[in-house]
């Protein structure tokens, strides 16, 4: 189990399914190798992109175990699967994910209090949950947008950092002031912030963010790897890269994750575009054309920027 998590890119992993809607582990194995070949620092094994709210606990645990085994220590593996409402069920989920071998177990910020409840209630529930988890288990947070987004305050994150139990937080605030406050709050601690938002990524890296953990790493992770590794050494090119990545990220507003699965099938990793969250038919001819144009432009920009 890791006690430090390297900076860089942590893709939010897709879950491939067979035509009869079972987890396709053969395709998942190819996806893992594709991420690692791109130079990522770690993998976020079970998250919203993985369709975790539509996976059984057994599937969430088995996917985590499979990713850990295939990664074989080459990169860090963090995993969530934290979807239940009751704290008792949440403790069971998180402990099962931990037993599957994840380097860090990630809590969803929206599971610790209802949307209308205060941060005081949130923190009280977190303290109760922490008592049900091993004290030496590395933990993290994910500001998951579903079923509602709960963005942490810098003050809450500071409290969590000071416990010494948290190592990873996936920020989805898309707000540089919030991000700056969080980075200041965790300075000097073990906790690293990974930005899910492309448009604020470069600025957040300059402020000390640990890297990127967003959906676009399912299309071109190597470009995000380059940016996280070179933003200081080649600032002018990094600016151009960041601008392109922001424009390219508009594709995620289309029919995600179907479009990402279409891309993964196109490059030979996936056998289907089956999803449990969206009907593949939503990826109509116009959407396919947009994805194809996106792919061509990405390859063109790789040639220029890399």
N, C-alpha and C positions, 0 to 999 in steps of 0.2 A: 504493500500500500504506500502510495506516494505521500510525502510531506511537503512537497513543493511542486507547483504546476508551471511549466514553461510558458513563456509568452509566445504569442503567435495566433494561428487560426484553429478554431474548434468548430468544424462543420456541424450543423444540426442535421443529424442523419435521417435520410428517408427510410421507409420500410417498403421493400418490394414484396408484392404478393403474386401468387400463382393465379391462373385463370379461375380456379375454384376457391379463391380468397383465403388461402393459407399463406403464412409467412414463407417467402422464397429464400431459403438460406444460401443456396448456391449463388443467386444474384447478390445477396447481401455480402457474401465473401468477396465478390469482384468489386463491389462498391468500396469496401474497406481498403482494398489494395490500391484502388484509384485515388482515394483521399491521401493515403500515405505516400504514394508516388508523387503527389503534388506538393509534398513537403509540409503538411499540416503538423501542428504541435500536439493536437489531441483530437478526440472524437466525443461529441455529445450524443450518446447512444440512444437514449429514449427521451423524446421531447415532443413538442407539438408537431413538428415536421414529420416525426415518426408515426403520427396519428395515434399517440398514446392513449387518448381518451376513448379510442375504439379498439384497444388491445386488452385482452384479459391480463390479469396479474401474472398468470403463468407465461403468457407470451412476452410480457415486459421483462420478466426475470430471465427467460431463455434468450431473448435478443441481447440483453446485457451480457450474459455469460458468453454467448457466441462472439460478440464484439471483443470482449476482453481476451478470449482465447486466440482469436485471429490476429489481434493487434500484437499479442505476445510481448508486451513491454516496449514495443518500438515507439509508441506514442501514449500519452495519458488517455484514460477513458473516464468520462463522467457520465452519469445517467440519472434520470429522474423517475418517471413512472408514478409520480406523486399526484394522484388525481381524486382521492376520496374526500368526502365531506367531514366525517368524524375523525377526531384526533386518534382514536384507537385504531381505525383502519389505516390512517396515514402512517402511524408507527409501524404497523405490519408491513405495508408496502415498502417503506424506506429500509427497514431491516432486511427484507428479502432481497432488495436490489443490492444492498451492501454484501450479503452472503454470495451474490453472483460474481463478486470480485471487482466492482467498480472502484476506481481510485478515489472518487468523491461522489457522494450522493447529493443530488440537487433537489431542493425544496421549491415548490411553486409559491410565490408570494401571495397569490390570490386564494390559496387553500387555508391560510392561517387566520382569516377573518372574512366576514361577509362584506360586500361592497360598501354598505352603509355604516359599517362598524369602524371604530376609532383605531388609531395606531396603538393605543394603550391595550386594547383587547387583543390586537395582533401580537404584541410583544408578550402578553400574558400567555397566549396560546403557544407561542414559540417556546417559551420557557418550559411549559408542560411537555411539549413534544421532545425537547432536548433531553429530558429526564428518561425518556423511553429509548434513547439511542446510545450506542457505545460512546464513551467519552473520547476514545481515540479515533473515531470515525471522521475523516475529512468531509466537510459539508459545503454546500453552496446554495445560491439562490438563482431563480429564473423568474423574471417579470413576464410571465406568460400572458399573452393577450386574451386567451380563452379560459374560462367563460367571461371573465372581465379582467382588465389590466390593473394591477395594483403596483404602482411605482414606489419604490422605497425612498424614504428621505435620507439625506446624509446622516442625520442624527441616529436613525435606526441602524443604518449600516455601520456606523462607528461603534455602537454598542455590540453588534455582532462581531466585528473585527476584534474587539477587545477581549472576547471570550477565548480567542485563539483556536476556535473550532471551525472557522470558515475560511475557505481558500479560493473560492470561485464565485463570481456573481455575473450573470448575464443581464446586461442593462438593455431595456427596450424603451427607455424614456424618450429618445430622439430629441433630447433637450440638453444643450451644452452646459447651461447653468447648473442643471441638476447633476450632470456628469462631473463637472468641475468640483462641485460640493462633495460628491461621493469620493472622488479621487483624493481630495484633501483630507476627508474623514478617515480613509484607510491607509494613508501614507505611513510607511514604516511597519505595517502589519504584514501578515502572510497572505492576506486577501487581495486578489487581483480582480480587476473589472474588465470584462470582455463586452465590447459594444456590438449590438445586433444591427445597428443602423448605419448604412453606408454613407449617407450624406454628412454625418457628424464624425465619421471614423477617423479621418486624418487629423482633425482638430483634437480628438480625444487621445490619439496616439501621442501627439505633441505634448499633451497635458499629463501623460503617464499611464494611459490605459494599457492593459495587458495584451490586447489584440482584438480579433473579430470572431464573433460566433453568430452568424446569421444565415439566412436561407440561400443567399447568392453563392455560398461556397459549394452548393450543389450543382452549379453551372461552371464556374471558373475559379476554383480554390487557389490555383497557382498565382493568379493575379493578386489576390488578397495576401498570400504568403509574401510575394514580392514587396507589396506596399508595407506590410508590418516589419519587414526586415531592412528596408531601404529608405524609409521616409526621412531619416536624418542624413544619410549619406548622399542621396540624390534628391534634394528637396524640390527642384524644378520639375523633374520627371514625375516625382511622387504627386505633385499637384495635378499634373495632366492625368495620371493614372486614377487619382481619386475622382476627378471630374467625370472621366469615362465610366468608372464603376457606379457612380451615382446615377448617371443617365441609364446605364444598362440595368440597374436595379428596378427600374419601372416595370420590367417584365414580371416581377413577383406580384404585381397588382392584377395580373391576368387570371389564370386558372391554376394557381399553385395549390397542391403539389403536383397536379396532373402534368403541367408543362415541364417540371423538373424530371418527372418520370419519363416523359416523352424523350427528353434529351438523353437521359441515362439509357433508354432503350436504343436510341439512335447510335450511341457510341459503343453499344454492345454489352453494357453492364446488366441491364434489366431485360427480362423476357416479355413483360407486360407493362401497361400503365394503370393496372387495377389499383383502386383506392377505396378505402372505407369511408372517406370523408366527402368525396365529390364524385359525381358521375363522369367517367372519362369522356362521354359524349359532349360535355361542355367545351372540350378542346375542339372547336369546330375548324373548318378550313381556314378561316381568317386567323384564328389563334395559331394554327400550325404555321401559316405563312409568316406571322410575326416572330415566332420562335426561330424559324429557319433564318430570317433576316438577322435576328439577334445573334445567332451562332456565327453567321458569316462575318458580321461586324466585329465580333469578339476575336475571331481568328485573325482578322486584318489588324486589329489593335495590338494583339500579341506580337505580331511581326514587327510593328513599329516600336512598341514600348519595351519589349524584352529582347 
